[in-house]
Amino acid sequence: MSPHLLAISSGGALVDLDGTFFIQLGLFLFMFVFLYLALFRPAIRLIEARREATDGTKERAIAMRKEAEGFSDEVDRQILDIKSAAILERDRMIEQARRRDRDQMAAAREKSQNATQAAREQMKRDGEIVRKELEAEVETLATGVATRILGQSF
């Protein structure tokens, strides 16, 4: 049997607790504290700072997206309002143009009817004048035609 197995089987301890154990424990704790202060804590701070910067950037991006959506909704509402106002203005202008056209057509129709009526009255007066002149000349013309046809004078 090997000497180690004999020591274990005889009830002896594998590790002796003597002064070197405490020196090693002290060195371990010193190295742990030194490494924590010199390496781990700055690394943890750096990692936390990066995480906070990333989270802060994400939060700002989310806030900016919400703000942009609000602006987009506002712009869409304003565009809709402007379109509605433009449609109302277009309809108002079309109605105004139709009204103006109706007024102009009515005025032209009235003017045309007045001109037609005046022309009819003028033609009637001219016809009466011509009729009176012809009535006055009818006898003279009849006498002249009868004289020519019959060859006698009347």
DSSP file (Angstrom, degrees, kcal/mol; ACC not computed):
  #  RESIDUE AA STRUCTURE BP1 BP2  ACC     N-H-->O    O-->H-N    N-H-->O    O-->H-N    TCO  KAPPA ALPHA  PHI   PSI    X-CA   Y-CA   Z-CA
    1    1 A M              0   0    0      0, 0.0     0, 0.0     0, 0.0     0, 0.0   0.000 360.0 360.0 360.0 150.8    0.0    0.0    0.0
    2    2 A S     >  -     0   0    0      1,-0.1     4,-1.8     4,-0.0     5,-0.1  -0.456 360.0-116.0 -81.7 158.0    1.1    3.5   -0.7
    3    3 A P  H  > S+     0   0    0      0, 0.0     4,-1.8     0, 0.0    -1,-0.1   0.819 113.4  53.8 -64.2 -30.8    2.0    5.8    2.2
    4    4 A H  H  > S+     0   0    0      2,-0.2     4,-2.3     1,-0.2     5,-0.2   0.924 107.7  48.7 -69.7 -43.1   -0.9    8.2    1.4
    5    5 A L  H  > S+     0   0    0      1,-0.2     4,-2.7     2,-0.2    -1,-0.2   0.868 109.9  53.4 -64.2 -34.3   -3.5    5.5    1.5
    6    6 A L  H  X S+     0   0    0     -4,-1.8     4,-1.7     2,-0.2    -1,-0.2   0.888 107.9  50.2 -66.0 -38.1   -2.0    4.3    4.8
    7    7 A A  H  <>S+     0   0    0     -4,-1.8     5,-2.4     2,-0.2    -2,-0.2   0.906 114.1  44.5 -68.1 -40.1   -2.4    7.8    6.2
    8    8 A I  H ><5S+     0   0    0     -4,-2.3     3,-1.5     1,-0.2    -2,-0.2   0.929 114.8  47.6 -69.0 -45.0   -6.0    8.1    5.1
    9    9 A S  H 3<5S+     0   0    0     -4,-2.7    -1,-0.2     1,-0.3    -2,-0.2   0.781 106.3  58.1 -69.5 -24.9   -6.9    4.7    6.2
   10   10 A S  T 3<5S-     0   0    0     -4,-1.7    -1,-0.3    -5,-0.2    -2,-0.2   0.474 122.4-104.3 -83.1  -0.5   -5.2    5.2    9.6
   11   11 A G  T < 5S+     0   0    0     -3,-1.5    -3,-0.2     1,-0.3     2,-0.1   0.589  72.5 143.7  91.8  10.9   -7.5    8.2   10.2
   12   12 A G      < -     0   0    0     -5,-2.4    -1,-0.3    -6,-0.2     2,-0.2  -0.487  51.8-107.7 -82.0 156.6   -5.0   11.0    9.6
   13   13 A A        -     0   0    0     -2,-0.1    -1,-0.1     1,-0.1     3,-0.1  -0.571   9.7-143.8 -86.6 145.3   -5.9   14.2    7.8
   14   14 A L  S    S+     0   0    0     -2,-0.2     2,-0.5     1,-0.2    -1,-0.1   0.887  90.7  45.6 -71.8 -40.2   -4.9   15.0    4.3
   15   15 A V  S    S-     0   0    0     -3,-0.0     2,-0.5     2,-0.0    -1,-0.2  -0.910  76.6-148.8-110.4 127.8   -4.5   18.7    5.1
   16   16 A D        -     0   0    0     -2,-0.5     2,-1.2    -3,-0.1     5,-0.1  -0.816  12.8-137.3 -93.1 131.6   -2.6   19.8    8.1
   17   17 A L        +     0   0    0     -2,-0.5     2,-0.2     3,-0.1    -2,-0.0  -0.747  49.9 136.7 -89.9  99.1   -3.8   23.0    9.6
   18   18 A D  S >> S-     0   0    0     -2,-1.2     3,-0.8     0, 0.0     4,-0.8  -0.522  72.1 -70.8-124.5-163.7   -0.6   24.8   10.4
   19   19 A G  H 3> S+     0   0    0      1,-0.2     4,-1.7    -2,-0.2     5,-0.1   0.757 123.5  64.2 -66.5 -28.2    0.6   28.4   10.0
   20   20 A T  H 3> S+     0   0    0      1,-0.2     4,-2.8     2,-0.2    -1,-0.2   0.815  94.5  61.1 -68.6 -29.6    1.0   28.1    6.2
   21   21 A F  H <> S+     0   0    0     -3,-0.8     4,-2.5     1,-0.2    -1,-0.2   0.934 107.1  44.0 -61.2 -45.0   -2.8   27.6    5.8
   22   22 A F  H  X S+     0   0    0     -4,-0.8     4,-2.6     2,-0.2    -1,-0.2   0.857 112.6  52.3 -70.0 -34.2   -3.5   31.0    7.4
   23   23 A I  H  X S+     0   0    0     -4,-1.7     4,-2.7     2,-0.2    -2,-0.2   0.923 112.3  45.7 -65.0 -43.4   -0.7   32.6    5.3
   24   24 A Q  H  X S+     0   0    0     -4,-2.8     4,-2.8     2,-0.2    -2,-0.2   0.900 112.7  50.6 -65.9 -40.2   -2.2   31.2    2.2
   25   25 A L  H  X S+     0   0    0     -4,-2.5     4,-2.6    -5,-0.2    -2,-0.2   0.921 111.7  48.0 -63.0 -43.0   -5.7   32.3    3.3
   26   26 A G  H  X S+     0   0    0     -4,-2.6     4,-2.8     2,-0.2    -2,-0.2   0.914 112.7  47.9 -62.6 -44.8   -4.4   35.8    3.9
   27   27 A L  H  X S+     0   0    0     -4,-2.7     4,-2.8     2,-0.2     5,-0.2   0.903 112.1  50.8 -62.5 -40.6   -2.7   35.9    0.5
   28   28 A F  H  X S+     0   0    0     -4,-2.8     4,-2.6     2,-0.2    -2,-0.2   0.933 113.0  44.5 -62.2 -46.4   -5.9   34.6   -1.1
   29   29 A L  H  X S+     0   0    0     -4,-2.6     4,-2.8     2,-0.2     5,-0.2   0.905 113.6  50.6 -65.3 -41.1   -8.0   37.3    0.6
   30   30 A F  H  X S+     0   0    0     -4,-2.8     4,-2.9     2,-0.2    -2,-0.2   0.935 113.7  44.7 -61.0 -46.1   -5.4   40.0   -0.2
   31   31 A M  H  X S+     0   0    0     -4,-2.8     4,-3.1     2,-0.2     5,-0.3   0.886 112.7  52.3 -65.6 -38.3   -5.3   38.9   -3.9
   32   32 A F  H  X S+     0   0    0     -4,-2.6     4,-2.4    -5,-0.2    -2,-0.2   0.950 114.4  41.3 -62.3 -48.7   -9.1   38.7   -3.9
   33   33 A V  H  X S+     0   0    0     -4,-2.8     4,-2.8     2,-0.2     5,-0.2   0.917 117.0  49.3 -65.2 -43.8   -9.5   42.3   -2.5
   34   34 A F  H  X S+     0   0    0     -4,-2.9     4,-3.1    -5,-0.2     5,-0.3   0.943 114.5  43.7 -61.9 -48.8   -6.7   43.6   -4.7
   35   35 A L  H  X>S+     0   0    0     -4,-3.1     4,-2.7     2,-0.2     5,-2.4   0.883 113.4  52.5 -65.5 -37.3   -8.1   42.1   -7.9
   36   36 A Y  I  <>S+     0   0    0     -4,-2.4     5,-3.4    -5,-0.3    -2,-0.2   0.951 117.0  37.8 -61.4 -48.3  -11.6   43.2   -6.9
   37   37 A L  I  <5S+     0   0    0     -4,-2.8    -2,-0.2     3,-0.2    -1,-0.2   0.883 125.4  37.9 -71.8 -38.0  -10.5   46.8   -6.4
   38   38 A A  I  <5S+     0   0    0     -4,-3.1    -3,-0.2    -5,-0.2    -2,-0.2   0.846 136.4   3.3 -85.4 -35.5   -8.0   46.9   -9.3
   39   39 A L  I  X5S+     0   0    0     -4,-2.7     4,-2.0    -5,-0.3    -3,-0.2   0.784 124.2  47.8-118.7 -52.5   -9.8   44.8  -12.0
   40   40 A F  I  ><S+     0   0    0     -5,-2.4     4,-3.1     1,-0.2     5,-0.2   0.929 109.9  49.2 -68.9 -46.4  -13.3   43.6  -11.2
   41   41 A R  H  ><S+     0   0    0     -5,-3.4     4,-2.8    -6,-0.3    -1,-0.2   0.933 114.1  45.4 -62.5 -46.8  -14.8   46.8   -9.8
   42   42 A P  H  > S+     0   0    0      0, 0.0     4,-2.6     0, 0.0    -1,-0.2   0.895 115.1  49.1 -61.0 -37.5  -13.7   49.0  -12.8
   43   43 A A  H  X S+     0   0    0     -4,-2.0     4,-2.6     2,-0.2    -2,-0.2   0.924 111.9  47.8 -66.8 -41.7  -14.8   46.2  -15.2
   44   44 A I  H  X S+     0   0    0     -4,-3.1     4,-2.8     2,-0.2    -1,-0.2   0.910 112.3  49.9 -64.4 -41.4  -18.2   46.0  -13.4
   45   45 A R  H  X S+     0   0    0     -4,-2.8     4,-3.1    -5,-0.2    -2,-0.2   0.925 111.4  49.0 -60.7 -44.0  -18.5   49.8  -13.5
   46   46 A L  H  X S+     0   0    0     -4,-2.6     4,-2.5     2,-0.2    -2,-0.2   0.922 112.4  47.4 -61.8 -44.3  -17.7   49.8  -17.2
   47   47 A I  H  X S+     0   0    0     -4,-2.6     4,-2.5     2,-0.2    -2,-0.2   0.919 114.1  47.3 -64.2 -42.8  -20.3   47.1  -17.9
   48   48 A E  H  X S+     0   0    0     -4,-2.8     4,-3.0     2,-0.2     5,-0.2   0.906 111.4  51.1 -64.2 -41.8  -22.9   48.9  -15.8
   49   49 A A  H  X S+     0   0    0     -4,-3.1     4,-2.6     2,-0.2    -2,-0.2   0.916 111.9  47.1 -62.4 -42.2  -22.1   52.2  -17.6
   50   50 A R  H  X S+     0   0    0     -4,-2.5     4,-2.8     2,-0.2    -2,-0.2   0.916 113.0  49.0 -64.9 -42.1  -22.5   50.5  -21.0
   51   51 A R  H  X S+     0   0    0     -4,-2.5     4,-3.2     2,-0.2     5,-0.2   0.923 113.4  46.5 -63.7 -43.5  -25.8   48.9  -19.9
   52   52 A E  H  X S+     0   0    0     -4,-3.0     4,-3.2     2,-0.2     5,-0.2   0.898 113.0  49.6 -65.2 -39.8  -27.1   52.2  -18.6
   53   53 A A  H  X S+     0   0    0     -4,-2.6     4,-2.6    -5,-0.2    -2,-0.2   0.917 114.1  45.6 -64.4 -41.8  -26.0   54.0  -21.7
   54   54 A T  H  X S+     0   0    0     -4,-2.8     4,-2.7     2,-0.2    -2,-0.2   0.941 116.0  45.0 -66.1 -46.9  -27.7   51.3  -23.8
   55   55 A D  H  X S+     0   0    0     -4,-3.2     4,-2.8     2,-0.2    -2,-0.2   0.910 114.0  50.3 -63.6 -40.8  -30.8   51.3  -21.7
   56   56 A G  H  X S+     0   0    0     -4,-3.2     4,-2.7    -5,-0.2    -2,-0.2   0.910 111.2  48.5 -62.7 -41.9  -30.8   55.1  -21.7
   57   57 A T  H  X S+     0   0    0     -4,-2.6     4,-2.7     2,-0.2    -2,-0.2   0.907 111.8  49.4 -64.8 -41.3  -30.4   55.2  -25.5
   58   58 A K  H  X S+     0   0    0     -4,-2.7     4,-2.7     2,-0.2    -2,-0.2   0.924 112.1  48.2 -63.0 -43.1  -33.3   52.7  -25.9
   59   59 A E  H  X S+     0   0    0     -4,-2.8     4,-2.8     2,-0.2    -2,-0.2   0.915 112.9  47.7 -64.2 -42.1  -35.5   54.7  -23.6
   60   60 A R  H  X S+     0   0    0     -4,-2.7     4,-3.0     2,-0.2    -1,-0.2   0.906 111.8  50.8 -64.2 -39.8  -34.6   57.9  -25.5
   61   61 A A  H  X S+     0   0    0     -4,-2.7     4,-2.5     2,-0.2    -2,-0.2   0.913 111.6  47.4 -63.3 -41.7  -35.3   56.1  -28.8
   62   62 A I  H  X S+     0   0    0     -4,-2.7     4,-2.5     2,-0.2    -2,-0.2   0.924 113.7  47.7 -64.7 -43.4  -38.7   54.9  -27.5
   63   63 A A  H  X S+     0   0    0     -4,-2.8     4,-2.5     1,-0.2    -2,-0.2   0.911 113.2  48.0 -63.0 -42.2  -39.5   58.4  -26.3
   64   64 A M  H  X S+     0   0    0     -4,-3.0     4,-2.9     2,-0.2    -1,-0.2   0.882 110.4  52.0 -66.6 -37.3  -38.5   59.9  -29.6
   65   65 A R  H  X S+     0   0    0     -4,-2.5     4,-2.6     2,-0.2    -2,-0.2   0.927 111.0  47.2 -64.2 -43.8  -40.5   57.3  -31.5
   66   66 A K  H  X S+     0   0    0     -4,-2.5     4,-2.3     2,-0.2    -2,-0.2   0.913 113.5  48.7 -62.5 -41.6  -43.6   58.1  -29.4
   67   67 A E  H  X S+     0   0    0     -4,-2.5     4,-2.6     2,-0.2    -2,-0.2   0.911 111.4  49.6 -63.8 -42.1  -42.9   61.8  -30.0
   68   68 A A  H  X S+     0   0    0     -4,-2.9     4,-3.0     2,-0.2    -2,-0.2   0.894 109.9  51.0 -64.2 -39.5  -42.6   61.2  -33.7
   69   69 A E  H  X S+     0   0    0     -4,-2.6     4,-2.7     2,-0.2    -1,-0.2   0.895 110.0  50.4 -63.6 -38.8  -45.8   59.2  -33.7
   70   70 A G  H  X S+     0   0    0     -4,-2.3     4,-2.4     2,-0.2    -2,-0.2   0.924 112.5  46.0 -63.4 -43.9  -47.5   62.2  -32.0
   71   71 A F  H  X S+     0   0    0     -4,-2.6     4,-3.1     2,-0.2    -2,-0.2   0.906 112.0  51.9 -64.0 -40.6  -46.1   64.5  -34.6
   72   72 A S  H  X S+     0   0    0     -4,-3.0     4,-2.8     2,-0.2    -2,-0.2   0.922 110.4  47.6 -62.2 -44.0  -47.1   62.2  -37.3
   73   73 A D  H  X S+     0   0    0     -4,-2.7     4,-2.4     2,-0.2    -1,-0.2   0.911 113.1  49.0 -62.5 -41.3  -50.7   62.0  -35.9
   74   74 A E  H  X S+     0   0    0     -4,-2.4     4,-2.6     2,-0.2    -2,-0.2   0.916 112.4  47.6 -64.4 -43.4  -50.7   65.9  -35.7
   75   75 A V  H  X S+     0   0    0     -4,-3.1     4,-2.9     2,-0.2    -2,-0.2   0.922 111.9  50.2 -64.3 -43.4  -49.4   66.3  -39.2
   76   76 A D  H  X S+     0   0    0     -4,-2.8     4,-2.4     1,-0.2    -2,-0.2   0.908 111.7  48.5 -60.5 -41.4  -52.0   63.8  -40.5
   77   77 A R  H  X S+     0   0    0     -4,-2.4     4,-2.6     2,-0.2    -2,-0.2   0.914 112.4  48.2 -64.7 -42.4  -54.8   65.6  -38.6
   78   78 A Q  H  X S+     0   0    0     -4,-2.6     4,-2.8     2,-0.2    -2,-0.2   0.904 111.2  50.4 -65.6 -40.4  -53.6   69.0  -40.1
   79   79 A I  H  X S+     0   0    0     -4,-2.9     4,-2.9     2,-0.2    -2,-0.2   0.919 111.3  48.9 -62.0 -42.9  -53.4   67.5  -43.6
   80   80 A L  H  X S+     0   0    0     -4,-2.4     4,-2.5     2,-0.2    -2,-0.2   0.909 111.9  48.9 -63.1 -42.0  -57.0   66.2  -43.2
   81   81 A D  H  X S+     0   0    0     -4,-2.6     4,-2.6     2,-0.2    -2,-0.2   0.920 112.8  47.6 -62.3 -43.4  -58.1   69.6  -41.9
   82   82 A I  H  X S+     0   0    0     -4,-2.8     4,-2.7     2,-0.2    -2,-0.2   0.910 112.0  49.6 -65.6 -41.8  -56.4   71.3  -44.9
   83   83 A K  H  X S+     0   0    0     -4,-2.9     4,-2.7     2,-0.2    -1,-0.2   0.922 111.9  48.8 -62.1 -42.9  -57.9   68.9  -47.3
   84   84 A S  H  X S+     0   0    0     -4,-2.5     4,-2.5     1,-0.2    -2,-0.2   0.926 112.6  47.4 -62.5 -44.1  -61.4   69.4  -45.8
   85   85 A A  H  X S+     0   0    0     -4,-2.6     4,-2.6     1,-0.2    -1,-0.2   0.900 112.1  50.5 -63.6 -40.1  -61.0   73.2  -46.0
   86   86 A A  H  X S+     0   0    0     -4,-2.7     4,-2.8     2,-0.2    -2,-0.2   0.904 110.4  49.3 -65.0 -40.7  -59.8   72.9  -49.6
   87   87 A I  H  X S+     0   0    0     -4,-2.7     4,-2.7     2,-0.2    -2,-0.2   0.924 112.4  47.7 -64.5 -43.5  -62.8   70.7  -50.5
   88   88 A L  H  X S+     0   0    0     -4,-2.5     4,-2.5     2,-0.2    -2,-0.2   0.918 113.4  47.8 -62.5 -42.7  -65.1   73.2  -48.9
   89   89 A E  H  X S+     0   0    0     -4,-2.6     4,-2.7     2,-0.2    -2,-0.2   0.910 111.8  50.1 -64.5 -42.0  -63.4   76.1  -50.6
   90   90 A R  H  X S+     0   0    0     -4,-2.8     4,-2.6     2,-0.2    -2,-0.2   0.934 112.3  47.1 -61.4 -45.6  -63.6   74.3  -54.0
   91   91 A D  H  X S+     0   0    0     -4,-2.7     4,-2.5     1,-0.2    -2,-0.2   0.897 112.3  50.4 -63.2 -40.0  -67.3   73.6  -53.5
   92   92 A R  H  X S+     0   0    0     -4,-2.5     4,-2.5     2,-0.2    -1,-0.2   0.919 112.2  46.9 -63.0 -43.0  -67.9   77.2  -52.5
   93   93 A M  H  X S+     0   0    0     -4,-2.7     4,-2.5     2,-0.2    -2,-0.2   0.883 111.8  50.6 -67.9 -37.7  -66.1   78.4  -55.6
   94   94 A I  H  X S+     0   0    0     -4,-2.6     4,-2.6     2,-0.2    -2,-0.2   0.926 112.3  46.9 -64.3 -44.1  -67.9   76.0  -57.9
   95   95 A E  H  X S+     0   0    0     -4,-2.5     4,-2.8     2,-0.2    -2,-0.2   0.907 112.1  50.4 -63.8 -41.0  -71.2   77.1  -56.5
   96   96 A Q  H  X S+     0   0    0     -4,-2.5     4,-2.6     2,-0.2    -2,-0.2   0.914 111.4  48.2 -62.7 -42.5  -70.2   80.7  -56.8
   97   97 A A  H  X S+     0   0    0     -4,-2.5     4,-2.7     2,-0.2    -2,-0.2   0.903 112.1  49.3 -65.2 -40.9  -69.2   80.1  -60.5
   98   98 A R  H  X S+     0   0    0     -4,-2.6     4,-2.8     2,-0.2    -2,-0.2   0.923 111.7  48.8 -63.3 -43.3  -72.5   78.3  -61.2
   99   99 A R  H  X S+     0   0    0     -4,-2.8     4,-2.6     2,-0.2    -2,-0.2   0.922 112.4  48.2 -61.7 -43.9  -74.5   81.2  -59.6
  100  100 A R  H  X S+     0   0    0     -4,-2.6     4,-2.8     2,-0.2    -2,-0.2   0.909 112.0  49.5 -63.5 -41.9  -72.5   83.7  -61.7
  101  101 A D  H  X S+     0   0    0     -4,-2.7     4,-3.0     2,-0.2    -2,-0.2   0.916 111.2  49.2 -63.2 -42.4  -73.1   81.7  -64.8
  102  102 A R  H  X S+     0   0    0     -4,-2.8     4,-2.7     2,-0.2    -2,-0.2   0.921 112.8  47.7 -62.4 -42.2  -76.8   81.4  -64.0
  103  103 A D  H  X S+     0   0    0     -4,-2.6     4,-2.6     2,-0.2    -2,-0.2   0.918 113.9  46.7 -64.2 -42.8  -77.0   85.2  -63.5
  104  104 A Q  H  X S+     0   0    0     -4,-2.8     4,-2.8     2,-0.2    -2,-0.2   0.907 113.3  48.7 -66.6 -40.5  -75.1   85.9  -66.7
  105  105 A M  H  X S+     0   0    0     -4,-3.0     4,-2.9     2,-0.2    -2,-0.2   0.907 112.4  48.6 -65.1 -40.5  -77.3   83.5  -68.6
  106  106 A A  H  X S+     0   0    0     -4,-2.7     4,-2.7    -5,-0.2    -2,-0.2   0.918 113.1  47.5 -64.8 -42.4  -80.4   85.1  -67.2
  107  107 A A  H  X S+     0   0    0     -4,-2.6     4,-2.6     2,-0.2    -2,-0.2   0.922 114.4  46.3 -64.5 -42.9  -79.1   88.6  -68.0
  108  108 A A  H  X S+     0   0    0     -4,-2.8     4,-2.9     2,-0.2    -2,-0.2   0.906 113.3  49.6 -65.5 -40.9  -78.2   87.4  -71.6
  109  109 A R  H  X S+     0   0    0     -4,-2.9     4,-2.8     2,-0.2    -2,-0.2   0.921 112.9  46.9 -63.0 -43.9  -81.6   85.7  -72.0
  110  110 A E  H  X S+     0   0    0     -4,-2.7     4,-2.6     2,-0.2    -2,-0.2   0.913 113.9  47.7 -64.2 -42.3  -83.3   88.9  -70.8
  111  111 A K  H  X S+     0   0    0     -4,-2.6     4,-2.7     2,-0.2    -2,-0.2   0.908 113.0  48.8 -64.4 -41.7  -81.2   91.1  -73.1
  112  112 A S  H  X S+     0   0    0     -4,-2.9     4,-2.7     2,-0.2    -2,-0.2   0.917 112.2  48.0 -64.9 -42.7  -81.9   88.7  -76.0
  113  113 A Q  H  X S+     0   0    0     -4,-2.8     4,-3.0     2,-0.2    -2,-0.2   0.904 112.7  48.9 -64.3 -40.5  -85.6   88.7  -75.3
  114  114 A N  H  X S+     0   0    0     -4,-2.6     4,-2.8     2,-0.2    -2,-0.2   0.917 112.8  47.5 -63.7 -42.4  -85.7   92.5  -75.0
  115  115 A A  H  X S+     0   0    0     -4,-2.7     4,-2.4     2,-0.2    -2,-0.2   0.908 113.9  47.6 -65.5 -40.2  -83.7   92.8  -78.3
  116  116 A T  H  X S+     0   0    0     -4,-2.7     4,-2.6     2,-0.2    -2,-0.2   0.928 113.0  48.1 -64.7 -45.1  -86.1   90.3  -80.0
  117  117 A Q  H  X S+     0   0    0     -4,-3.0     4,-2.6     2,-0.2    -2,-0.2   0.915 112.3  49.0 -62.0 -43.1  -89.1   92.1  -78.6
  118  118 A A  H  X S+     0   0    0     -4,-2.8     4,-2.6     1,-0.2    -1,-0.2   0.901 111.4  49.8 -63.3 -40.6  -87.7   95.5  -79.8
  119  119 A A  H  X S+     0   0    0     -4,-2.4     4,-2.8     2,-0.2    -2,-0.2   0.907 110.8  49.5 -65.5 -40.5  -87.0   94.0  -83.2
  120  120 A R  H  X S+     0   0    0     -4,-2.6     4,-2.6     2,-0.2    -2,-0.2   0.927 112.6  47.3 -62.4 -44.5  -90.5   92.6  -83.5
  121  121 A E  H  X S+     0   0    0     -4,-2.6     4,-2.6     2,-0.2    -2,-0.2   0.909 113.3  48.5 -63.8 -40.8  -92.0   96.0  -82.5
  122  122 A Q  H  X S+     0   0    0     -4,-2.6     4,-3.2     2,-0.2    -2,-0.2   0.917 112.1  48.9 -64.0 -42.5  -89.8   97.8  -85.0
  123  123 A M  H  X S+     0   0    0     -4,-2.8     4,-2.7     2,-0.2    -2,-0.2   0.892 111.1  50.7 -64.7 -37.6  -90.7   95.3  -87.7
  124  124 A K  H  X S+     0   0    0     -4,-2.6     4,-2.4     2,-0.2    -2,-0.2   0.930 113.1  45.0 -64.4 -44.9  -94.4   95.8  -86.8
  125  125 A R  H  X S+     0   0    0     -4,-2.6     4,-2.7     2,-0.2    -2,-0.2   0.934 114.7  48.0 -63.4 -45.2  -94.0   99.6  -87.0
  126  126 A D  H  X S+     0   0    0     -4,-3.2     4,-2.7     1,-0.2    -2,-0.2   0.892 111.3  51.7 -62.6 -37.5  -92.1   99.4  -90.3
  127  127 A G  H  X S+     0   0    0     -4,-2.7     4,-2.7    -5,-0.2    -1,-0.2   0.905 110.5  47.9 -64.7 -41.3  -94.7   97.0  -91.7
  128  128 A E  H  X S+     0   0    0     -4,-2.4     4,-2.8     2,-0.2    -2,-0.2   0.910 112.3  49.1 -65.8 -41.6  -97.5   99.4  -90.8
  129  129 A I  H  X S+     0   0    0     -4,-2.7     4,-2.6     2,-0.2    -2,-0.2   0.942 113.9  45.7 -62.0 -45.7  -95.6  102.3  -92.4
  130  130 A V  H  X S+     0   0    0     -4,-2.7     4,-2.9     1,-0.2    -2,-0.2   0.908 112.3  51.8 -64.2 -40.7  -95.0  100.3  -95.5
  131  131 A R  H  X S+     0   0    0     -4,-2.7     4,-2.9     2,-0.2    -2,-0.2   0.915 110.9  47.5 -61.1 -44.3  -98.6   99.1  -95.5
  132  132 A K  H  X S+     0   0    0     -4,-2.8     4,-2.2     2,-0.2    -2,-0.2   0.914 113.5  47.7 -63.6 -42.7  -99.8  102.7  -95.3
  133  133 A E  H  X S+     0   0    0     -4,-2.6     4,-1.7     1,-0.2    -2,-0.2   0.913 114.2  47.1 -63.7 -41.3  -97.5  103.8  -98.0
  134  134 A L  H  X S+     0   0    0     -4,-2.9     4,-1.9     2,-0.2    -2,-0.2   0.879 109.4  53.6 -69.0 -36.2  -98.6  100.9 -100.2
  135  135 A E  H  X S+     0   0    0     -4,-2.9     4,-0.8     1,-0.2    -1,-0.2   0.899 109.9  48.7 -63.0 -38.2 -102.2  101.7  -99.5
  136  136 A A  H  < S+     0   0    0     -4,-2.2     4,-0.5     1,-0.2    -1,-0.2   0.860 119.2  38.4 -68.5 -32.9 -101.7  105.2 -100.6
  137  137 A E  H  X S+     0   0    0     -4,-1.7     4,-3.3    -5,-0.2     5,-0.3   0.596  95.5  84.2 -92.9 -12.0  -99.9  104.0 -103.7
  138  138 A V  H  X S+     0   0    0     -4,-1.9     4,-3.4     1,-0.2     5,-0.3   0.924  92.3  47.0 -59.6 -45.2 -102.2  101.0 -104.4
  139  139 A E  H  X S+     0   0    0     -4,-0.8     4,-2.4     2,-0.2    -1,-0.2   0.911 114.4  46.7 -64.7 -40.3 -104.7  103.1 -106.2
  140  140 A T  H  > S+     0   0    0     -4,-0.5     4,-2.3     2,-0.2    -2,-0.2   0.931 115.8  45.1 -66.0 -44.2 -102.1  104.8 -108.3
  141  141 A L  H  X S+     0   0    0     -4,-3.3     4,-2.9     2,-0.2     5,-0.2   0.898 112.6  51.7 -66.2 -40.0 -100.4  101.5 -109.1
  142  142 A A  H  X S+     0   0    0     -4,-3.4     4,-2.8    -5,-0.3     5,-0.2   0.903 110.9  48.1 -64.2 -40.2 -103.8   99.9 -109.9
  143  143 A T  H  X S+     0   0    0     -4,-2.4     4,-2.4    -5,-0.3    -1,-0.2   0.921 113.0  48.1 -65.5 -42.3 -104.7  102.6 -112.2
  144  144 A G  H  X S+     0   0    0     -4,-2.3     4,-2.0     2,-0.2    -2,-0.2   0.902 114.1  45.8 -65.0 -41.1 -101.3  102.4 -113.9
  145  145 A V  H  X S+     0   0    0     -4,-2.9     4,-2.8     2,-0.2     5,-0.2   0.917 114.1  48.5 -69.1 -42.7 -101.5   98.6 -114.2
  146  146 A A  H  X>S+     0   0    0     -4,-2.8     4,-3.0    -5,-0.2     5,-0.5   0.893 110.7  51.7 -65.5 -37.5 -105.1   98.8 -115.5
  147  147 A T  H  X5S+     0   0    0     -4,-2.4     4,-1.9    -5,-0.2    -1,-0.2   0.918 112.9  45.0 -65.1 -42.1 -104.1  101.5 -118.0
  148  148 A R  H  <5S+     0   0    0     -4,-2.0    -2,-0.2     2,-0.2    -1,-0.2   0.918 118.4  42.1 -67.5 -42.0 -101.3   99.4 -119.3
  149  149 A I  H  <5S+     0   0    0     -4,-2.8    -2,-0.2     1,-0.2    -3,-0.2   0.948 127.7  29.3 -72.8 -46.5 -103.3   96.2 -119.5
  150  150 A L  H  <5S-     0   0    0     -4,-3.0    -3,-0.2    -5,-0.2    -2,-0.2   0.713  96.3-133.4 -89.8 -20.7 -106.4   97.7 -120.9
  151  151 A G  S  <<S+     0   0    0     -4,-1.9     2,-0.3    -5,-0.5    -4,-0.2   0.569  70.7 105.7  80.0   8.0 -104.8  100.5 -122.8
  152  152 A Q        -     0   0    0     -6,-0.4     2,-0.4    -5,-0.0    -1,-0.3  -0.817  68.3-121.8-114.3 158.1 -107.3  103.1 -121.5
  153  153 A S              0   0    0     -2,-0.3    -9,-0.1     1,-0.1   -10,-0.0  -0.788 360.0 360.0-101.7 145.2 -106.8  105.7 -118.9
  154  154 A F              0   0    0     -2,-0.4    -1,-0.1   -11,-0.2   -10,-0.1   0.355 360.0 360.0-118.6 360.0 -108.9  105.8 -115.8
